Amino acid sequence: MSHPSSSSAPTGPIETRHGACNLCEAICGLTFQVQNERIISVKGNEADPLSRGHICPKAVALKDLHEDPDRLRQPVRRVGDRWEPISWDQAFDLVVDGLVKVREQHGAHAVAVYQGNPSIHNWGNVTHGHLFFSQLRTRARFSATSVDQLPHHLAAYWLYGHQFMLPIPDIDHTQYMIMLGANPMASNGSLMTAPDMRGRLKSLRERGGKLVVLDPRETETATQADEHLAIVPGSDAAWLLSVIHTLFDEALIKPDAWSELIQGLDALQAAVHPFSPEATAAHTGVDAAITRRLTREFAHTSAAVMYGRMGVSTQAHGAICQWAIQVINLLTGNVDRVGGALLTTPALNLIAAGLMGKGHYDVWRSRVRGAPEFAGELPVSVMAEEMLTPGKGQIRALVTSCGNPVLSTPNGTQLDRALEGLDFMVSMDFYINETSRHADVILPPTCFVEHDHYDLVFLHLAVRNTARYSDAIVPAAPGARHDWQIYSELAQRYARRAWSLERSSAWQRVQGLATRALMAKLSPRRVLALGLRRLQAPVRMADLLAHPEGIDLGPLQPSLVANLRRKRKTVPLLPDAVARELPLVTSEFLSAASGDTLRLIGRRDVRTNNSWMHNSERLVSGKNRCVLWMHPYDAQARQLQDGQSVAVSSRVGRIIVPLHVTTKIRTGVVSLPHGWGHNRAGVQLKVAQAHAGVSINDLTDDRAIDRLSGNATFSAVPVEVSPA
């Protein structure tokens, strides 16, 4: 397997090419200096209307990923303990043969799919992945959604009727922002595409605004806040419900434009009655007087917004948290208000075009535990048990796309064991990582700078409406395949092989084959051009090509109220599922004993992105960041010293990790970063293995999920810490 040589300096003229970093949700605009088709520098593009020249270390590492000698550049198959390079034709045949065989022997639901975060970051996956995945006819669909943002989608589905109607904080115009469980200074925003958060928060302060952060840890964002409250992890739902209680109790309800649309005010008031700030203060660690003051300040500010992210989604009541945040914004009239929370209007609007389904909930349940599906996917926390539990419908084959669930999902050790027992597995990935090492075949797509890009998803979540198309920065190697080409070829070959397995009529099968064949011939760029023209978008492909730095379409504008009125849809403030859950929440919160058990939370770092950015030397250099944070009081109580190795144990596992003693975390809480643990046998990531760290998901519990959404519970995991 060949890869670009870095031993000789390039010669020839230097060209500047415009592109984007799609490693995280910020999708920052970049300028690349290229010489003889080799990248020699990466900088932020100041002309980009969204990122405005912002850049973080991950973007600079795009060069490293492109040139990484560990990156696969042609398909491989596993032969015992070694990997053998094969042709694309051989690889496609092996994949189709393996999947069809399992389907014939065990049924369609015995074939599972897992899609990781980069599946959405790479637009070829979005435009063409469904051509292949839809043919598998399986209910065993999983993705990173259920270890991440699923509660957001469920709340939007309940309240506004569509899983992707997600009002985004209008951070550039707000005067008062309350933020829970989010650290956009490190993440550049999440479900709030907001590059240059430092600059945006500085502007908030300069215009006299206020930022309040609730987080058990003093995060990078908390250091920029006017107030930081170290809330007890896992108690956010109780605090949010106490805010709603206060809005009613102090007559602060003013829904304004929502008055005629919202339903169930009286029922909501009765449901939150037990959650007064005085009743919840002992559980949340937030003084009742502070909760009431913040609620008044928020309600009396004409442009305010509340925002919660990973820390509140990935806890036992994540769906209640995200529903409550929306309700607070609604009751104060801050949804669909400038400076509050607004829907975006991207140039290619997938919601308006009907190309993004509104979702459905609890149509079927998982075979073993009975966890509910959402939008056709089951919670990833149940994936391992569906592989390990015998019986009809047991998962016997797996397709992974751009994902590493062994490090990214709860109880990774159990999933590791489950993958070993599969009959067949294929991974779309350009690394042999902790998950793909179990595959029979790996199909490596081109990397980020080798293909073009237009963001189809995150522009729906951006704090400003923009459009940007980026051509490939450097050409792909001869014989390489883009992800959309891989899916297109798999779709056509699988369709031909699976003809006899389909229950549709012969005419429907012919039509389906013809449609897939036609779509497979269209590149994502062609799909984009057709979509912009047919939807009468404000820009055309020619405009995008003429402005590779991006086109500014203006600030976010109110549109949701008008949209709902046009559809004659009302907003149920207290969905039935929430009404049934709140009494259980009441008994759990108000009877909870604090005890002295430590609670484990995650941690985000600006130089990493989940589990796959650790093979770049520049990103992992410097001090060890995979360390356990603990407050000095808790360390002293356990006779632990800064820098020593400690054992951390939970119901599912035990790890050894260096200890960092710091006052930047609440007492009773410890913190580990997500995505490390590259010490498993068979991984072929030299740099990552040299900085292996430990996996937090060898401690997180697959049995601990949010009852309503099925989302994984990563926050407030009970652990014990002792000398190693």
Disulfide bonds with the S-S distance in Angstrom:
none
